[in-house]
Amino acid sequence: MSRRLRIPLFLFAVLALAVSVSAQAKKRSPRKSAPKAAAARVKVAEGKYELRDKGVAPERSFVESWELFKTGLGYDLVEQWHVGAGGGAPPSVIDVAIEFARGLHTVKMRIGTLEDRSLTCELALSEFICRGQGNETRVPMTGVYDFFSPSPWALGSIIRRAGRKPDEVTSVQLVRMAGMTPSGPRLSTFQAEVQYIGDDQIEIEGRHSAASIFEVRAPGSIPSMMIWVDADGIVLALQDSTRQDQRMELTEYKKLARF
């Protein structure tokens, strides 16, 4: 008899976002690849992340399939979040699109596809802008900052700010959506620390890949997180430091071109 899978704390943000776009979160047909209309937009990688619990068949699952495209300005990521409800109910499916500048740093993220139910956030130079359900919220920002999201790709953008010396701690400025209100998305900002911990090996589809381990800490704002990345800065695995029996893992990965 299997126990119920506990969703790690950092993934509760996914569930909150799922509620905000629930109008479109029904059983969907398989995701279609983005159109190849623009010659400058070339797919360079694809894969899938899964939340796994050691030795336990999850009742409440989380799967994230994705495709990465190189563009003339940077990169486009097309994702689908499959959030299991448990009890035999079909998962909620949420479409996500992220735009990256060169270096794979997030500049825009859209969650959902229906115009009146989607959430779009932009990382402008002097402010963070988030629009949802016909409302808009802006937060003044200065200097370099990142959007904290449970997407491994958005977390990878944060890790790229850090150095790779064990005794070096990098301070990063983060902003996140903390909920929805009648007047628009509720936003909060906080400081976090990123530190290189060491090296490891991660198995993906029977192959071992070298990985660097980083820890992200922001007591009182988010749980401490361990994140494994490869030489390209791709997140291979991540976990809540307080729940080491559960990991979000890159279970499928195909690199089609250099990026």
C-alpha positions as CSV (number, residue, x, y, z in Angstrom):
1,M,0.0,0.0,0.0
2,S,1.7,3.2,-1.2
3,R,1.6,6.4,0.8
4,R,0.5,9.7,-0.7
5,L,3.2,11.7,-2.4
6,R,3.9,15.0,-0.6
7,I,4.4,17.9,-3.0
8,P,7.6,19.7,-2.1
9,L,7.1,23.2,-0.8
10,F,8.7,24.9,-3.8
11,L,6.1,23.2,-6.0
12,F,3.1,24.7,-4.2
13,A,3.6,27.7,-6.4
14,V,2.7,25.5,-9.3
15,L,-0.6,24.5,-7.7
16,A,-1.4,28.2,-7.0
17,L,-0.8,29.1,-10.6
18,A,-2.9,26.1,-11.7
19,V,-5.9,27.5,-9.8
20,S,-5.5,30.9,-11.6
21,V,-5.7,29.3,-15.0
22,S,-8.1,26.5,-14.1
23,A,-10.5,27.4,-16.9
24,Q,-8.2,25.8,-19.4
25,A,-6.8,23.1,-17.1
26,K,-8.8,20.2,-18.6
27,K,-7.6,17.1,-20.3
28,R,-5.9,18.2,-23.5
29,S,-4.8,16.7,-26.7
30,P,-1.0,16.1,-27.0
31,R,1.1,19.2,-27.3
32,K,2.0,20.2,-30.8
33,S,5.5,21.5,-31.7
34,A,5.7,25.2,-32.3
35,P,5.4,26.1,-36.0
36,K,8.6,26.4,-38.1
37,A,7.5,29.6,-39.9
38,A,10.5,31.7,-38.9
39,A,13.8,30.4,-40.3
40,A,15.7,32.0,-37.4
41,R,13.8,29.9,-34.8
42,V,15.5,26.5,-34.6
43,K,14.8,23.7,-32.1
44,V,18.0,22.9,-30.2
45,A,16.8,20.6,-27.4
46,E,13.8,18.8,-25.9
47,G,13.0,16.8,-22.8
48,K,10.9,16.1,-19.8
49,Y,11.1,16.6,-16.0
50,E,9.2,14.4,-13.5
51,L,8.7,14.7,-9.8
52,R,9.8,11.4,-8.3
53,D,9.6,9.9,-4.8
54,K,11.9,7.0,-3.9
55,G,10.1,3.7,-4.1
56,V,6.6,5.2,-4.1
57,A,4.1,5.4,-7.0
58,P,2.9,9.0,-6.8
59,E,-0.8,9.8,-6.4
60,R,-0.3,13.5,-7.1
61,S,2.2,13.8,-9.9
62,F,4.0,16.7,-11.6
63,V,5.5,16.3,-15.1
64,E,6.9,19.0,-17.2
65,S,7.6,18.4,-21.0
66,W,9.5,21.1,-22.9
67,E,11.1,22.2,-26.2
68,L,13.9,24.8,-26.5
69,F,14.3,26.9,-29.6
70,K,17.2,29.3,-30.5
71,T,16.1,32.6,-32.0
72,G,17.9,35.7,-33.3
73,L,17.6,37.4,-29.9
74,G,18.1,34.4,-27.5
75,Y,15.9,31.4,-26.8
76,D,12.2,30.4,-26.6
77,L,11.1,27.6,-24.3
78,V,7.7,25.9,-24.8
79,E,6.6,23.9,-21.8
80,Q,3.5,22.0,-20.5
81,W,3.0,21.5,-16.8
82,H,1.0,18.3,-16.0
83,V,-0.2,18.7,-12.4
84,G,-1.9,15.5,-11.1
85,A,-4.9,15.9,-8.8
86,G,-4.8,12.4,-7.4
87,G,-7.7,10.0,-6.8
88,G,-7.7,8.9,-10.5
89,A,-8.6,12.3,-11.8
90,P,-6.9,13.5,-15.0
91,P,-4.0,15.9,-14.6
92,S,-4.4,19.7,-15.1
93,V,-2.4,20.7,-18.2
94,I,-1.0,24.3,-18.2
95,D,0.9,25.7,-21.2
96,V,4.0,27.8,-20.3
97,A,6.2,29.9,-22.6
98,I,9.5,31.5,-21.5
99,E,11.7,33.9,-23.5
100,F,15.4,34.0,-22.6
101,A,18.1,36.5,-23.5
102,R,21.5,35.1,-24.6
103,G,23.0,33.3,-21.7
104,L,19.5,31.7,-20.9
105,H,18.4,34.5,-18.6
106,T,14.6,34.9,-18.3
107,V,13.1,38.1,-19.8
108,K,9.4,37.0,-20.1
109,M,7.2,34.2,-18.9
110,R,3.6,33.4,-19.9
111,I,1.5,30.8,-18.0
112,G,-1.6,29.7,-19.8
113,T,-2.9,30.4,-23.3
114,L,-6.4,31.9,-22.9
115,E,-6.1,35.6,-23.0
116,D,-8.5,36.3,-20.1
117,R,-7.0,33.5,-17.9
118,S,-3.3,33.7,-18.6
119,L,-0.5,35.3,-16.5
120,T,2.3,37.2,-18.3
121,C,5.4,38.5,-16.4
122,E,8.2,40.6,-17.9
123,L,11.6,41.4,-16.5
124,A,12.1,45.0,-17.7
125,L,15.2,47.0,-16.8
126,S,13.7,49.2,-14.1
127,E,10.5,47.2,-13.2
128,F,9.0,43.8,-13.0
129,I,5.5,43.7,-14.7
130,C,2.9,41.0,-14.2
131,R,-0.5,40.9,-16.0
132,G,-3.3,38.6,-15.3
133,Q,-7.1,38.4,-15.7
134,G,-7.3,42.0,-17.1
135,N,-5.2,43.6,-14.3
136,E,-1.6,44.6,-14.0
137,T,1.0,45.0,-11.2
138,R,4.3,46.7,-11.4
139,V,7.2,46.6,-9.0
140,P,10.2,49.0,-9.3
141,M,13.5,47.1,-9.6
142,T,17.1,48.1,-9.8
143,G,20.1,46.1,-10.9
144,V,20.2,42.5,-12.0
145,Y,17.3,40.3,-10.8
146,D,15.5,37.1,-11.7
147,F,11.9,35.7,-11.6
148,F,11.5,32.9,-9.0
149,S,9.4,30.1,-10.5
150,P,9.2,26.4,-9.9
151,S,10.1,25.8,-13.6
152,P,13.6,24.2,-13.6
153,W,14.5,26.5,-16.5
154,A,13.7,29.6,-14.6
155,L,15.7,28.3,-11.6
156,G,18.6,27.6,-14.0
157,S,18.6,31.3,-14.9
158,I,19.2,32.0,-11.2
159,I,22.0,29.5,-10.9
160,R,23.9,31.0,-13.8
161,R,24.5,34.1,-11.6
162,A,26.7,32.1,-9.2
163,G,30.4,31.3,-9.1
164,R,31.8,27.8,-8.8
165,K,34.1,28.2,-5.7
166,P,32.9,26.3,-2.6
167,D,33.5,29.2,-0.3
168,E,31.9,31.8,-2.6
169,V,28.3,33.0,-1.9
170,T,26.5,34.9,-4.6
171,S,23.6,37.2,-3.5
172,V,20.7,37.4,-6.0
173,Q,17.7,39.6,-6.1
174,L,14.4,37.7,-6.8
175,V,10.8,38.6,-7.5
176,R,7.8,36.2,-7.5
177,M,4.1,36.1,-7.8
178,A,2.6,35.5,-4.3
179,G,-1.0,35.2,-5.4
180,M,-3.9,36.8,-7.2
181,T,-6.1,39.6,-5.9
182,P,-9.1,41.5,-7.4
183,S,-6.7,44.3,-8.4
184,G,-4.1,42.1,-10.0
185,P,-1.2,39.7,-9.3
186,R,0.4,40.1,-5.9
187,L,4.2,40.4,-6.2
188,S,7.0,40.2,-3.6
189,T,10.7,40.6,-3.8
190,F,13.4,39.0,-1.7
191,Q,17.2,38.4,-1.5
192,A,18.6,34.9,-1.9
193,E,22.0,33.3,-1.7
194,V,23.4,30.8,-4.2
195,Q,26.4,28.7,-3.3
196,Y,28.4,26.0,-5.2
197,I,28.4,22.8,-3.1
198,G,30.4,20.2,-5.2
199,D,30.2,17.8,-8.1
200,D,28.1,14.7,-8.7
201,Q,26.8,12.3,-11.4
202,I,23.2,12.3,-12.6
203,E,21.7,9.4,-14.6
204,I,19.4,10.3,-17.5
205,E,18.0,7.5,-19.6
206,G,20.7,5.1,-18.5
207,R,23.5,7.5,-19.2
208,H,25.6,9.3,-16.5
209,S,26.1,13.1,-16.8
210,A,28.5,15.2,-14.8
211,A,26.7,17.7,-12.6
212,S,27.6,20.7,-10.4
213,I,25.5,21.1,-7.2
214,F,24.3,24.5,-6.0
215,E,22.2,25.5,-3.0
216,V,19.7,28.3,-3.1
217,R,18.9,29.8,0.3
218,A,16.4,32.5,1.3
219,P,15.2,31.7,4.9
220,G,11.6,33.0,5.5
221,S,10.9,33.4,1.7
222,I,11.5,30.0,0.1
223,P,12.7,26.6,1.3
224,S,16.4,25.8,0.8
225,M,16.9,24.0,-2.5
226,M,19.6,21.8,-4.0
227,I,20.0,22.1,-7.8
228,W,22.1,20.0,-10.1
229,V,23.2,21.5,-13.4
230,D,25.4,20.2,-16.3
231,A,28.2,22.0,-18.1
232,D,25.6,23.9,-20.3
233,G,23.8,25.1,-17.2
234,I,20.8,22.8,-17.8
235,V,19.1,21.8,-14.6
236,L,19.3,18.0,-14.3
237,A,17.6,17.6,-10.9
238,L,16.4,19.7,-8.0
239,Q,14.9,19.1,-4.5
240,D,13.7,20.7,-1.4
241,S,16.5,20.3,1.1
242,T,14.0,19.2,3.8
243,R,12.6,16.4,1.6
244,Q,15.5,14.5,0.2
245,D,13.4,11.5,-0.7
246,Q,11.8,13.6,-3.5
247,R,13.4,15.1,-6.6
248,M,12.4,16.8,-9.7
249,E,14.5,15.0,-12.3
250,L,15.3,15.4,-16.0
251,T,14.1,12.0,-17.2
252,E,14.3,12.6,-20.9
253,Y,16.8,14.8,-22.7
254,K,17.7,15.2,-26.4
255,K,20.2,17.9,-27.4
256,L,19.8,18.6,-31.1
257,A,22.3,21.4,-31.6
258,R,24.8,23.5,-29.7
259,F,23.4,26.4,-27.5
